Amino acid sequence: MVIIINNHYDIFILYDFISLTSVLVVDDGRFMRMMLKDTLVSIPCVNILEANDSSSAIEMYKKEKPDLVTMDVNLPGADGISCMKDILKINPQAKVLMISGIDQKHVMNNAMNSGAKGYIKKPFNKIEVISKVKKILDEYA
């Protein structure tokens, strides 16, 4: 939005701040969170939040209401699919991208059937992550 104010022949143009897209990165591995953050910073205007387990992910989701969650399947305590289901109870419109090192079709199908908007296998390709994140944000806006 642009607002133009004419005050004594002085014109001021005020721009709204560009809205940030917030992404919650949930992974118990510090290195993997760092890799995902380094990948996601290439998306303009993204704010990255972090959680390392299910309970902190749910609390962070409630508090921050991120636009997208990247969720590791294997987490300490409740697994990523259970955590995603809890987030979907909070907000049925939540966008979750599952990320896992598990290369088992039934795990991927379970995640997708449970409400995930996408699934990426580790080790991931940075271009694939960016592409899927943008696609999910655009498709489910």
C-alpha positions in Angstrom: 0.0 0.0 0.0 1.3 3.5 -0.9 0.0 6.6 0.8 0.8 10.0 -0.6 0.4 13.0 1.6 0.5 16.5 0.2 1.4 18.9 3.0 2.4 22.5 2.1 3.6 21.4 -1.2 5.8 18.7 0.3 4.9 15.2 -0.9 5.7 12.3 1.3 5.3 8.7 0.2 4.9 6.1 2.9 5.2 2.5 2.1 3.9 -0.4 4.3 6.6 -2.7 5.5 7.0 -5.7 3.3 5.2 -8.5 5.1 7.5 -11.2 6.3 6.8 -14.8 5.6 7.6 -16.8 8.8 8.9 -20.4 8.6 9.2 -22.6 11.6 12.1 -25.1 11.2 11.6 -28.2 13.4 14.5 -30.6 13.6 16.3 -32.1 16.5 19.6 -31.8 14.7 21.3 -28.4 15.1 23.3 -28.9 11.9 20.1 -29.7 9.9 18.3 -26.6 11.3 21.3 -24.6 10.3 21.2 -26.1 6.8 17.5 -25.4 6.4 18.0 -21.8 7.6 20.8 -21.2 5.2 18.6 -22.5 2.4 15.5 -20.5 3.4 17.3 -17.2 3.8 17.5 -17.0 0.0 13.7 -16.5 -0.1 13.1 -12.7 0.1 11.4 -11.5 3.3 11.5 -14.7 5.2 11.7 -14.8 9.0 13.0 -18.2 10.3 12.0 -19.6 13.7 13.4 -22.8 15.2 12.3 -25.7 17.4 14.2 -28.9 18.3 11.4 -31.1 19.5 7.6 -31.6 19.3 6.6 -29.8 22.5 8.7 -26.7 21.6 7.4 -26.8 18.0 3.8 -26.8 19.3 4.4 -23.9 21.7 6.3 -21.9 19.0 3.5 -22.5 16.6 0.8 -21.3 19.1 2.9 -18.2 19.9 4.2 -17.2 16.4 1.6 -18.7 14.0 4.1 -19.2 11.2 3.1 -19.3 7.5 4.9 -22.7 7.0 6.5 -25.4 9.1 9.3 -27.7 8.0 9.0 -30.8 10.1 11.5 -33.6 10.6 9.8 -37.0 10.8 12.0 -38.3 13.6 11.9 -36.1 16.7 12.6 -36.9 20.4 9.3 -37.4 22.2 6.4 -37.3 19.8 7.4 -38.0 16.2 7.0 -35.3 13.5 3.8 -36.8 12.1 2.2 -36.7 15.5 3.5 -33.2 16.0 2.0 -32.1 12.7 -1.4 -33.6 13.7 -1.3 -31.5 16.9 -0.5 -28.4 14.9 -3.3 -29.2 12.5 -5.7 -29.4 15.5 -4.6 -25.8 16.4 -4.9 -24.6 12.8 -6.5 -27.0 10.2 -5.1 -24.6 7.5 -1.4 -25.0 8.7 1.1 -25.7 6.0 3.6 -28.4 6.9 6.5 -29.6 4.7 7.8 -32.9 6.1 11.5 -33.5 5.8 13.0 -36.9 6.6 16.0 -39.2 6.1 13.6 -42.1 6.1 13.3 -43.4 2.5 10.1 -45.5 3.1 7.1 -44.9 0.9 4.6 -45.8 3.7 6.1 -43.0 5.9 5.7 -40.5 3.1 2.2 -41.7 2.4 1.3 -41.5 6.1 2.6 -37.9 6.3 0.8 -36.8 3.2 -2.5 -38.5 4.2 -2.2 -36.9 7.7 -2.1 -33.4 6.2 1.4 -32.6 5.0 1.5 -30.3 2.0 4.8 -31.8 0.8 7.6 -34.2 1.6 11.4 -33.9 1.1 14.0 -36.6 1.7 17.3 -35.9 3.4 19.9 -35.1 2.2 17.9 -32.5 0.5 18.7 -30.4 -2.5 18.5 -26.6 -1.7 16.7 -25.8 -5.0 14.1 -28.5 -4.2 13.5 -27.1 -0.7 13.0 -23.5 -2.0 10.8 -24.7 -4.9 8.6 -26.8 -2.6 8.4 -24.0 0.0 7.4 -21.4 -2.6 4.9 -23.8 -4.2 3.2 -24.6 -0.8 3.0 -20.9 0.1 1.6 -20.0 -3.3 -0.8 -22.9 -3.6 -2.3 -22.8 -0.1 -2.3 -19.0 0.4 
